[in-house]
């Protein structure tokens, strides 16, 4: 989901559902709906993003109670608000935010997965985490009992790029490949198309969701 709020602001949100195909889709849709019409503008934008994630949690839990067939559904949820030269974010799950500056790629978010826990403990490398058999086992999700978001902010400058992606993308191409695609002197649409093509060529079968913004 991309909302261009004015010439200097944008809200980017992605969600990747879990809990069976139909239930996962419902959870992701409810999560995105929680950000529809949202217009950050208070003194604490990060707190506002966290509040929207909590609203998504309530919405998913209420729908699960109404329809037992949807029990156990959940979703990742990653939101990024760009305003001027600042970026504010909130995140649950293993969808990610990347920040590219002058060819150098920084992963802003950490994965809330079993592999992500091992990585944070220093027991495996980033590449091992990408290929780990438990790499997609979530430890937190919106709709789960454990749904505490991470959040933060970072600065932007002209020429920077930001990418939001689901595991259908970043599980199949490395951070080095992502940096190379984002650094190419082509349009945003072409950057996105080339990344998706690389994932499909690598055998991608999972949903591939990605949003790119250039500063």
C-alpha positions, 0 to 999 in steps of 0.5 A: 500500500502506498499513500502519497499524502502530499508532495513531501510525505508518503506512507508505505505499508506491506503485509504478508499473511499467514495461517492458511491461504484464505485466512492469511489473505484476510489478516493481511487485508485487515492489517492494511485497512487499519492504515487506510485514511491514516494521516500522521501529523502529531508530535510523535509519529512513531507512537502513531504508527505503533497505535495503528499496528495495535488497531490492526491487532484488535481488528484481526483478533475480533474477526477471528472470534467472529469466524472460527474458520479464521482462527490462528490467522496472522500477518506480518506488518511493516509501515514506513512514513517518509516526511521531508528528510526523515523516515519513521517506521514500525514493524512486526514479522519478517517483512523488511525495510532496507535503506540504500545510500550511495550503493551501501545497503542497510537493513533497518528491521530485524526478522521476528523469526527463529532464524532471526533470534539465532542471528541476533545471538550471533549463532549464525550469519545473515546468509545462514539465516536467509537459508535456515530451515526455520527462517520463516517460522515467525516468533511475532505477528499481528494476530498472534499473542506475541505481536510487540512491534519494533520501531525507529527512525532514520535520516534521508538525503537526496539520492537515497532509496528505501525498499519494503519487501516480503520474504518472497523477495529477500529470501531468494536474492541476497542483500548484495543483489538487492543493493546492486538492483537498487543502485542501477541507473534505471526507473523505480519500476525497472528496479522492481521488475528486475528484482522480481524477475531474479526471484522468479528465476531463483524458483520463487513460489511465495508471494512477492511483495515489494515497494520502492521509493526514491528520495 
